Amino acid sequence: MPPREAPWRSDPNGVSHLGPDGVLRSLNADHTAVLDFRRLSPEELKELAAPMGQATLDALVGVDGRDVIDEAQLWAVPAQEKWLSNTTAR
């Protein structure tokens, strides 16, 4: 689901990553840089996570991405994505 707010900077070969902090991040193709982010409300998280299953919904109970105000955290590539980029290096 693309974010409702524009513009959403993205890489055509990149990915969108929903973090456990409630922040949706747009990553470049190599998963080494955050291109954009959205701090999601509990309602937006529920809507986005619903197709991912009950376990994901349960993990996000009580999470509000709007609470994330640390710029370094917002622009940080999630640890699991860093690992992925290292394992798929060319």
Order of alpha helices (4+ residues) and beta strands (2+ residues): beta-beta-beta-alpha-alpha-alpha-alpha
